[in-house]
Amino acid sequence: MQDRLNRWLFKQVDNSALVAFRVIFGLLLACEAFGSIATGMVKRAFIEPKYTFTFIGFDFLEPLPDYWMYVLYCTMGVAGLLVMVGYKYRVAMTYYAITWTYVYLLQKSSYNNHCYLLMLLNYLMIFLPAHKSASIDARVNPGLRKEHMSRWIYIFIITFIWIIYSYASIAKFYPDWIDGSFPRYLMSIRGKEWSLLQETWAHEAIKYFGLLFDLLIVPLLLWKPTRWPAVIASIFFHLFNSIVFKIGIFPYMALSFLLFFFSVENVHKWFVWKKTFYAAGEIIVPKTRNWIIAGTTTFLLVMLLLPLRHWAIPGDVFWTEEGHRLSWRMMLRSRSGYATYTVVDKDSGERTRIRLSDYLSNKQKRAVQSKPDFMWQFAQKLKKEYAKNGQDVAVYVRAKVGINGRRPVPFTDPDIDLADTEWSHWNHHEWILPSPGYTREDD
């Protein structure tokens, strides 16, 4: 059994796909960093706001002062370019992974699953031998050069991709997607520049294509007779997302995963034809065999189990958001709402209604009026602000939230002091009112 497993996992295959992926990935990392400066994202997210909303538990993180955030992003861009050319690869990749984790955890106002995926890939790429061919490192140090890698790398990457797509599809099996109402609403707000996308047939096409693409794309790419149709579907799907939703580098990163589904001969011929092709097919079992199997298995199990945690938390995840993050629940819902924050001095009883624009950017204001973790965090921030003046205060939030364009309905218990509650990543919060049990007649 062990010999069979060794032959399956540690047979050596040509590494052209991983090498080509490194080049594209490094370029995308550089584009993400320099593009964040050019588009004003760094200024909007880190320099202009009075506060940043970190992931809960990482409140100690603060933006770098003055314009040092620009310097940070510039160095990240340089690190991306070093990854691309394969110079000081592991140092550059480690640096980008750490700095990306910092900016990812520092602010979640612009959170999406793509940022989470990029963080995971950064750390995975540190440990993969992507720099051992067609790189400056391999040219400077010929002893490093290898034209092959173990097959487990292919298996691991494809399995990881399959998990992501599968959960993205499974999450769409909910009423608003199945009846087409959310695709229709999504196009009305995100695709309003395109009259074609306001047609009923377009909404139906988006509904079925979005669900079936995520569900079937990996099996179709793995089966040779359906590979090219699946590639064409991938190009259409991701370019559509890039043009309509403007979601940065992610569509192109997703397209780069296609490298791992073609034969090694074709990838070598198409992308890195100057490197020597490896075809010996040796079985080389590394001394770290057990660590590799344990590490990759643990990682994939976490990826399988973490998105299921919302089933263990009472309430509808679409309403409560509890268990929504880190679960590959992509393009599923839109939240809107309005909220009033009232601060009450515990000693004098004086009540103050908070003017959100005194504290928050427009994007942050939308978040603290519709998303529960932002509501709780803002209550904590207000308590700390008033504590600076020696005041012990309670913070009450009266919020109404609407899902997917519906009429907003009460979301929070206005009699609970949010500043005096604890946050749990694994349990329901009683100050979130029960889901109204929406039906389409409520629209």
C-alpha positions as CSV (number, residue, x, y, z in Angstrom):
1,M,0.0,0.0,0.0
2,Q,2.8,2.4,0.9
3,D,4.7,1.6,-2.3
4,R,1.6,2.3,-4.3
5,L,1.0,5.6,-2.6
6,N,4.6,6.5,-3.1
7,R,4.4,5.8,-6.8
8,W,1.2,7.9,-7.1
9,L,2.4,10.9,-5.1
10,F,6.1,11.0,-5.7
11,K,6.5,10.1,-9.4
12,Q,8.4,12.9,-11.0
13,V,6.8,14.9,-13.7
14,D,7.9,17.9,-15.8
15,N,7.5,21.1,-13.7
16,S,6.6,23.4,-16.6
17,A,3.1,24.1,-15.3
18,L,4.3,25.2,-11.9
19,V,7.1,27.3,-13.4
20,A,4.7,29.1,-15.8
21,F,2.3,29.6,-13.0
22,R,5.0,31.2,-10.9
23,V,5.7,33.7,-13.7
24,I,2.1,34.7,-14.1
25,F,1.4,34.7,-10.3
26,G,4.4,37.0,-9.7
27,L,3.2,39.4,-12.3
28,L,-0.3,39.4,-10.8
29,L,1.1,40.0,-7.4
30,A,3.0,43.1,-8.7
31,C,-0.2,44.3,-10.5
32,E,-2.2,43.9,-7.3
33,A,0.3,46.0,-5.3
34,F,1.0,48.7,-7.8
35,G,-2.6,48.8,-9.0
36,S,-3.8,49.4,-5.4
37,I,-1.7,52.6,-5.4
38,A,-2.7,53.7,-8.9
39,T,-6.5,53.2,-8.3
40,G,-6.4,55.0,-5.0
41,M,-7.3,51.9,-3.0
42,V,-4.4,52.4,-0.6
43,K,-5.5,56.0,0.1
44,R,-9.2,55.1,0.5
45,A,-8.6,52.1,2.7
46,F,-5.7,53.0,4.9
47,I,-4.8,56.8,4.7
48,E,-8.2,58.6,4.6
49,P,-10.3,56.7,7.2
50,K,-10.1,57.6,10.8
51,Y,-10.4,53.9,11.7
52,T,-9.7,50.6,9.9
53,F,-11.9,47.7,10.6
54,T,-9.6,44.7,11.2
55,F,-10.6,41.1,11.4
56,I,-11.9,40.6,14.9
57,G,-9.0,39.5,17.1
58,F,-6.5,41.6,15.3
59,D,-7.4,45.0,16.7
60,F,-3.8,45.6,17.6
61,L,-3.0,46.1,13.9
62,E,-2.7,49.7,12.7
63,P,-1.8,51.3,9.3
64,L,1.7,52.6,8.9
65,P,1.9,56.3,9.5
66,D,1.8,59.1,6.9
67,Y,2.6,57.7,3.4
68,W,4.5,54.6,4.6
69,M,1.5,52.5,3.3
70,Y,2.5,53.6,-0.2
71,V,6.1,52.5,0.5
72,L,4.8,49.1,1.8
73,Y,2.8,48.5,-1.4
74,C,5.7,49.6,-3.6
75,T,7.9,47.0,-1.9
76,M,5.2,44.4,-2.3
77,G,5.1,45.2,-6.0
78,V,8.9,44.7,-6.2
79,A,8.6,41.4,-4.4
80,G,6.0,40.3,-6.9
81,L,8.4,41.0,-9.8
82,L,11.1,39.1,-8.0
83,V,8.8,36.1,-7.7
84,M,8.0,36.4,-11.4
85,V,11.7,36.2,-12.5
86,G,12.5,33.8,-9.7
87,Y,15.2,35.9,-7.9
88,K,15.5,35.3,-4.2
89,Y,12.2,33.5,-4.7
90,R,11.5,32.2,-1.3
91,V,12.5,35.5,0.4
92,A,10.3,37.5,-1.9
93,M,7.4,35.1,-1.6
94,T,7.6,35.1,2.2
95,Y,7.8,38.9,2.3
96,Y,4.7,39.2,0.1
97,A,2.8,36.6,2.1
98,I,3.5,38.4,5.4
99,T,2.7,41.9,4.1
100,W,-0.4,40.7,2.3
101,T,-1.6,39.0,5.5
102,Y,-1.0,42.3,7.3
103,V,-3.0,44.4,4.9
104,Y,-5.7,41.7,4.6
105,L,-6.2,41.5,8.4
106,L,-5.9,45.2,8.8
107,Q,-9.0,46.2,6.9
108,K,-12.0,44.1,5.8
109,S,-14.2,46.9,4.4
110,S,-13.1,45.7,0.9
111,Y,-13.1,42.0,1.9
112,N,-13.9,39.3,-0.6
113,N,-13.0,35.7,-0.9
114,H,-10.4,36.5,-3.6
115,C,-8.3,38.3,-1.0
116,Y,-8.5,35.3,1.3
117,L,-7.6,33.0,-1.6
118,L,-4.6,35.1,-2.5
119,M,-3.4,35.0,1.1
120,L,-3.6,31.2,1.1
121,L,-1.8,30.9,-2.2
122,N,1.0,33.2,-1.0
123,Y,1.9,30.8,1.8
124,L,1.5,27.7,-0.3
125,M,3.8,29.1,-3.0
126,I,6.6,29.5,-0.4
127,F,6.8,25.8,0.0
128,L,6.4,24.8,-3.7
129,P,9.6,24.4,-5.8
130,A,8.4,27.0,-8.4
131,H,11.8,28.6,-8.7
132,K,13.9,25.6,-9.7
133,S,13.7,26.2,-13.4
134,A,13.5,29.2,-15.7
135,S,14.6,31.4,-12.9
136,I,17.4,33.7,-12.0
137,D,17.9,31.6,-8.8
138,A,18.5,28.5,-10.9
139,R,20.9,30.3,-13.3
140,V,22.9,31.7,-10.4
141,N,23.0,28.4,-8.5
142,P,23.0,25.5,-11.0
143,G,22.8,23.0,-8.2
144,L,19.3,24.3,-7.5
145,R,18.1,23.6,-11.0
146,K,15.5,20.8,-11.5
147,E,13.2,20.3,-14.4
148,H,10.8,18.0,-12.5
149,M,8.6,17.9,-9.4
150,S,6.6,15.3,-7.5
151,R,3.1,14.6,-8.8
152,W,1.6,15.3,-5.5
153,I,1.9,19.0,-6.3
154,Y,-0.5,18.6,-9.2
155,I,-2.9,16.5,-7.1
156,F,-2.8,19.0,-4.2
157,I,-3.4,22.1,-6.4
158,I,-6.2,20.6,-8.4
159,T,-7.9,19.3,-5.2
160,F,-7.7,22.7,-3.6
161,I,-9.2,24.4,-6.7
162,W,-12.0,21.7,-6.8
163,I,-12.9,22.5,-3.1
164,I,-13.2,26.2,-3.8
165,Y,-15.4,25.8,-6.9
166,S,-17.5,23.1,-5.3
167,Y,-18.4,25.3,-2.3
168,A,-19.1,28.3,-4.6
169,S,-21.6,26.1,-6.4
170,I,-23.2,24.5,-3.3
171,A,-23.8,27.9,-1.8
172,K,-25.8,28.9,-4.8
173,F,-28.5,26.3,-4.0
174,Y,-30.7,28.8,-2.1
175,P,-34.0,30.3,-3.1
176,D,-32.8,33.7,-4.4
177,W,-30.4,32.1,-6.8
178,I,-32.5,29.2,-7.9
179,D,-35.5,31.5,-8.7
180,G,-33.3,33.9,-10.5
181,S,-34.1,36.9,-8.3
182,F,-30.6,37.5,-7.1
183,P,-29.0,37.4,-10.6
184,R,-31.6,39.8,-11.7
185,Y,-31.0,42.1,-8.7
186,L,-27.2,41.8,-9.1
187,M,-27.3,42.8,-12.8
188,S,-29.5,45.8,-11.9
189,I,-26.8,47.2,-9.6
190,R,-23.6,45.8,-11.0
191,G,-24.4,45.4,-14.7
192,K,-26.5,48.5,-15.1
193,E,-24.2,49.9,-17.8
194,W,-25.1,46.9,-20.0
195,S,-28.7,47.0,-21.3
196,L,-28.2,43.4,-22.5
197,L,-27.7,42.2,-18.9
198,Q,-31.2,43.6,-18.0
199,E,-33.0,41.1,-20.2
200,T,-34.8,38.1,-18.6
201,W,-33.0,35.6,-20.7
202,A,-29.6,37.0,-19.5
203,H,-30.6,36.6,-15.9
204,E,-31.6,33.0,-16.6
205,A,-28.3,32.3,-18.4
206,I,-26.3,33.8,-15.5
207,K,-28.3,31.7,-13.0
208,Y,-27.6,28.4,-14.7
209,F,-24.2,29.1,-16.1
210,G,-22.9,30.4,-12.7
211,L,-24.2,27.4,-10.8
212,L,-23.2,24.8,-13.3
213,F,-19.8,26.3,-14.1
214,D,-18.7,26.2,-10.4
215,L,-20.1,22.7,-10.0
216,L,-18.7,21.0,-13.1
217,I,-15.6,23.0,-14.3
218,V,-13.0,20.9,-12.6
219,P,-14.3,17.5,-13.7
220,L,-14.7,18.9,-17.2
221,L,-11.2,20.1,-17.2
222,L,-9.9,16.8,-16.0
223,W,-11.6,14.8,-18.8
224,K,-9.7,15.2,-22.0
225,P,-12.8,15.2,-24.4
226,T,-14.4,18.1,-22.5
227,R,-11.2,20.0,-21.7
228,W,-11.2,22.6,-24.5
229,P,-14.9,23.4,-24.2
230,A,-14.3,23.9,-20.4
231,V,-11.3,26.1,-21.2
232,I,-13.5,28.3,-23.5
233,A,-16.2,28.4,-20.8
234,S,-13.5,29.5,-18.2
235,I,-12.2,32.3,-20.4
236,F,-15.7,33.6,-21.0
237,F,-16.7,33.2,-17.3
238,H,-13.7,35.0,-15.8
239,L,-13.5,37.7,-18.4
240,F,-17.2,38.4,-17.9
241,N,-16.6,38.7,-14.1
242,S,-13.6,41.0,-14.8
243,I,-15.4,43.3,-17.1
244,V,-18.8,43.5,-15.3
245,F,-17.7,43.2,-11.6
246,K,-14.2,44.7,-11.8
247,I,-12.7,42.4,-9.3
248,G,-9.0,43.0,-9.9
249,I,-6.6,40.2,-10.6
250,F,-8.7,37.3,-9.5
251,P,-10.2,36.4,-12.8
252,Y,-6.7,36.2,-14.3
253,M,-5.4,34.2,-11.4
254,A,-8.2,31.8,-11.8
255,L,-7.4,31.4,-15.5
256,S,-3.8,30.7,-14.7
257,F,-5.0,27.6,-12.8
258,L,-5.8,26.1,-16.2
259,L,-2.0,25.3,-16.6
260,F,-2.4,22.4,-14.2
261,F,-5.1,20.7,-16.3
262,F,-3.2,20.4,-19.6
263,S,-0.7,17.7,-20.4
264,V,2.9,18.6,-19.3
265,E,4.0,18.2,-22.9
266,N,1.6,20.9,-24.1
267,V,2.4,23.3,-21.2
268,H,6.1,22.9,-21.9
269,K,5.6,23.5,-25.6
270,W,3.3,26.5,-25.2
271,F,4.9,28.4,-22.3
272,V,8.4,27.4,-21.4
273,W,9.8,25.7,-24.5
274,K,13.4,26.9,-23.8
275,K,13.7,24.8,-20.6
276,T,14.6,21.1,-20.9
277,F,11.7,18.8,-20.9
278,Y,11.6,16.0,-18.3
279,A,10.1,12.6,-19.2
280,A,12.1,10.1,-17.1
281,G,9.2,9.5,-14.6
282,E,11.4,8.5,-11.7
283,I,10.0,7.7,-8.2
284,I,11.8,9.9,-5.7
285,V,10.5,9.7,-2.2
286,P,11.8,12.7,-0.1
287,K,12.9,12.4,3.5
288,T,10.1,14.8,4.4
289,R,7.5,12.4,2.9
290,N,5.4,12.1,6.1
291,W,5.5,15.8,6.7
292,I,4.3,16.5,3.1
293,I,1.4,14.0,3.4
294,A,0.4,15.2,6.9
295,G,0.6,18.9,5.9
296,T,-1.3,18.8,2.7
297,T,-3.9,16.5,4.1
298,T,-4.5,18.8,7.1
299,F,-4.7,21.8,4.9
300,L,-7.3,20.2,2.6
301,L,-9.3,19.0,5.5
302,V,-9.5,22.5,7.0
303,M,-10.6,23.8,3.6
304,L,-13.3,21.1,3.6
305,L,-14.5,21.7,7.1
306,L,-14.2,25.4,7.7
307,P,-17.0,26.4,5.2
308,L,-19.4,24.1,7.0
309,R,-19.2,25.9,10.3
310,H,-22.3,28.0,9.7
311,W,-24.4,24.8,9.9
312,A,-23.4,24.5,13.6
313,I,-24.5,28.1,14.3
314,P,-28.2,28.7,14.9
315,G,-29.9,31.0,12.3
316,D,-29.8,31.7,8.6
317,V,-26.3,32.6,7.5
318,F,-27.7,34.9,4.8
319,W,-29.3,36.9,7.5
320,T,-26.8,36.7,10.4
321,E,-23.6,36.5,8.4
322,E,-22.2,34.2,11.1
323,G,-20.0,31.7,9.4
324,H,-20.1,33.6,6.1
325,R,-16.5,34.6,5.9
326,L,-13.7,32.2,4.8
327,S,-16.3,29.9,3.2
328,W,-16.1,30.5,-0.5
329,R,-19.6,32.0,-0.5
330,M,-19.1,34.2,-3.5
331,M,-21.5,36.6,-5.3
332,L,-24.4,35.3,-3.3
333,R,-26.2,38.3,-1.7
334,S,-26.3,42.0,-1.3
335,R,-26.9,43.7,2.0
336,S,-28.2,47.2,2.6
337,G,-29.7,48.9,5.6
338,Y,-29.6,51.9,7.9
339,A,-28.8,52.1,11.6
340,T,-28.7,54.6,14.4
341,Y,-26.0,54.4,17.1
342,T,-26.9,55.9,20.5
343,V,-24.3,56.4,23.2
344,V,-25.5,56.6,26.8
345,D,-23.3,57.9,29.6
346,K,-23.7,55.3,32.4
347,D,-23.2,57.9,35.1
348,S,-25.2,60.9,33.9
349,G,-27.7,59.1,31.6
350,E,-27.0,61.6,28.9
351,R,-27.8,60.2,25.4
352,T,-26.0,61.1,22.3
353,R,-27.0,60.0,18.8
354,I,-23.9,59.4,16.7
355,R,-23.3,61.0,13.4
356,L,-21.6,58.3,11.4
357,S,-19.9,60.7,8.9
358,D,-17.9,62.1,11.9
359,Y,-16.1,58.8,12.2
360,L,-16.4,56.7,9.0
361,S,-15.9,56.8,5.3
362,N,-18.8,56.2,3.0
363,K,-17.9,52.6,2.5
364,Q,-17.5,52.0,6.2
365,K,-20.9,53.7,6.9
366,R,-22.6,51.2,4.6
367,A,-20.9,48.3,6.4
368,V,-21.7,49.4,10.0
369,Q,-25.4,49.7,8.9
370,S,-25.7,46.3,7.4
371,K,-23.1,43.8,8.7
372,P,-23.2,42.6,12.3
373,D,-19.4,42.2,12.9
374,F,-18.9,45.8,11.8
375,M,-21.7,46.9,14.1
376,W,-20.1,45.2,17.0
377,Q,-16.7,46.6,16.2
378,F,-17.9,50.1,15.8
379,A,-19.7,49.9,19.2
380,Q,-16.3,48.9,20.7
381,K,-14.6,51.8,19.0
382,L,-17.1,54.2,20.3
383,K,-16.7,52.9,23.8
384,K,-12.9,53.4,23.6
385,E,-13.3,56.9,22.1
386,Y,-15.5,58.0,25.0
387,A,-13.3,56.3,27.5
388,K,-10.5,58.7,26.5
389,N,-12.6,61.5,28.0
390,G,-13.2,59.5,31.2
391,Q,-16.7,58.4,30.2
392,D,-18.1,54.9,30.7
393,V,-20.8,54.5,28.1
394,A,-23.2,52.0,26.6
395,V,-23.8,51.8,22.9
396,Y,-27.2,50.8,21.5
397,V,-27.8,50.1,17.9
398,R,-31.2,50.2,16.1
399,A,-30.6,48.7,12.7
400,K,-32.8,47.6,9.8
401,V,-31.3,45.4,7.1
402,G,-32.6,44.2,3.7
403,I,-31.2,41.3,1.7
404,N,-31.0,41.4,-2.1
405,G,-33.0,44.6,-2.5
406,R,-35.8,43.7,-0.1
407,R,-37.4,46.2,2.3
408,P,-35.2,46.6,5.4
409,V,-36.6,45.0,8.5
410,P,-35.3,45.1,12.2
411,F,-32.0,43.4,12.5
412,T,-30.7,44.3,16.0
413,D,-32.1,44.3,19.5
414,P,-32.0,48.0,20.4
415,D,-32.1,47.3,24.1
416,I,-28.8,45.4,24.2
417,D,-25.6,47.3,24.9
418,L,-23.3,46.1,22.1
419,A,-20.3,47.7,23.8
420,D,-20.8,45.3,26.7
421,T,-21.1,42.1,24.6
422,E,-18.5,39.5,23.5
423,W,-17.9,38.4,20.0
424,S,-17.7,34.7,19.1
425,H,-16.6,33.3,15.7
426,W,-18.4,30.0,16.5
427,N,-21.7,31.0,18.3
428,H,-24.8,32.9,17.6
429,H,-25.2,36.4,19.0
430,E,-28.5,37.0,20.7
431,W,-28.6,40.7,19.8
432,I,-29.1,39.7,16.2
433,L,-32.8,39.3,15.7
434,P,-34.2,36.2,14.1
435,S,-34.4,36.0,10.3
436,P,-37.8,37.4,9.0
437,G,-38.1,34.3,6.8
438,Y,-38.3,36.2,3.6
439,T,-40.5,35.1,0.7
440,R,-40.7,36.7,-2.7
441,E,-44.1,38.2,-1.7
442,D,-42.3,40.3,0.9
443,D,-40.4,42.3,-1.9
